[in-house]
Amino acid sequence: MPERKTAPQTRPDLGRGLEICPSCNSELVYPLDWEPGESGHWRVGLRCPDCEWVGGGVYSQDVVDAFDEALDLGTEELLEALTLLTRANLEEQVERFLAALESDLILPEDF
């Protein structure tokens, strides 16, 4: 049986970005793999971590560029959240250590 070619898509379903799940509307879809296709298009495998949807297709360079930008923005948001969480955790540890020092709960043999 001959291989069926997928027509390049210039837009994802419903004109939404590839980061939007067509099944549950989650904004957390990420690429499983992507590789260059014919005529400047890309074959992209996608997965949604919320509903376990797996799909993909062949998309134009513009759609893939927009997806890449959305992934970069998501990475920046995650790093920002990680920085805030790390800082909050360290501040809490310092406060507990200071409270222990002030209460004479830390002795030389603790070191």
C-alpha positions as CSV (number, residue, x, y, z in Angstrom):
1,M,0.0,0.0,0.0
2,P,1.5,3.4,-0.9
3,E,2.4,5.8,1.8
4,R,-0.3,8.5,2.3
5,K,1.0,12.0,2.2
6,T,-0.3,14.5,4.7
7,A,-1.0,17.9,3.2
8,P,1.0,20.7,4.9
9,Q,-1.1,22.6,7.3
10,T,-0.6,26.3,7.5
11,R,-2.6,26.5,10.8
12,P,-3.4,24.1,13.5
13,D,-7.1,23.1,14.1
14,L,-9.5,25.9,14.6
15,G,-6.8,28.5,13.9
16,R,-5.2,27.9,17.4
17,G,-1.5,27.5,18.2
18,L,0.0,24.0,18.4
19,E,0.4,24.5,22.1
20,I,-3.4,24.3,22.5
21,C,-4.8,20.7,22.9
22,P,-7.6,20.0,20.4
23,S,-9.1,17.5,22.8
24,C,-9.1,19.4,26.2
25,N,-8.0,22.9,25.3
26,S,-5.0,22.7,27.7
27,E,-2.2,25.1,26.8
28,L,0.5,22.6,27.7
29,V,0.9,20.6,24.5
30,Y,4.6,20.0,23.8
31,P,6.5,18.4,20.9
32,L,7.4,14.7,21.0
33,D,9.6,15.2,18.0
34,W,9.9,17.4,14.9
35,E,11.8,17.0,11.7
36,P,12.0,19.0,8.5
37,G,9.6,18.0,5.8
38,E,9.2,18.9,2.2
39,S,9.0,22.5,0.9
40,G,10.0,24.2,4.2
41,H,7.4,22.5,6.3
42,W,7.9,20.5,9.5
43,R,6.5,17.1,10.6
44,V,5.7,17.6,14.3
45,G,4.5,15.0,16.8
46,L,2.6,16.5,19.7
47,R,1.4,15.3,23.2
48,C,-0.9,16.8,25.8
49,P,0.1,16.0,29.4
50,D,-3.4,16.8,30.8
51,C,-5.5,14.4,28.7
52,E,-2.8,12.2,27.1
53,W,-3.8,13.2,23.6
54,V,-1.2,12.4,21.0
55,G,-1.2,13.8,17.5
56,G,0.6,16.0,15.1
57,G,1.0,16.6,11.4
58,V,2.9,18.6,8.9
59,Y,2.9,22.4,9.5
60,S,4.3,25.5,7.8
61,Q,7.4,27.2,9.0
62,D,5.2,30.1,10.3
63,V,3.1,27.8,12.5
64,V,6.2,26.0,13.8
65,D,7.9,29.4,14.5
66,A,4.9,30.5,16.6
67,F,4.9,27.2,18.4
68,D,8.6,27.5,19.2
69,E,8.0,31.0,20.5
70,A,5.2,29.7,22.7
71,L,7.5,27.0,24.0
72,D,10.2,29.7,24.8
73,L,7.6,31.8,26.6
74,G,6.5,28.8,28.6
75,T,10.1,28.0,29.5
76,E,10.6,31.6,30.7
77,E,7.5,31.4,32.9
78,L,8.6,28.1,34.4
79,L,12.1,29.5,35.2
80,E,10.6,32.6,36.7
81,A,8.2,30.4,38.9
82,L,11.2,28.2,39.9
83,T,13.2,31.2,40.9
84,L,10.4,32.6,43.0
85,L,9.8,29.2,44.7
86,T,13.5,28.7,45.4
87,R,13.7,32.1,46.9
88,A,10.6,31.5,49.1
89,N,12.0,28.2,50.3
90,L,15.4,29.7,51.2
91,E,13.8,32.6,53.0
92,E,11.7,30.1,55.0
93,Q,14.9,28.1,55.9
94,V,16.7,31.2,57.0
95,E,13.8,32.2,59.2
96,R,13.7,28.8,60.9
97,F,17.4,28.8,61.4
98,L,17.3,32.3,62.9
99,A,14.4,31.3,65.2
100,A,16.4,28.2,66.3
101,L,19.5,30.4,67.0
102,E,17.4,32.9,69.0
103,S,15.9,30.1,71.0
104,D,19.4,28.5,71.7
105,L,18.3,25.3,69.9
106,I,21.5,25.1,67.9
107,L,24.6,23.9,69.7
108,P,28.2,23.6,68.6
109,E,27.9,19.8,68.3
110,D,25.2,20.4,65.6
111,F,28.0,21.3,63.3
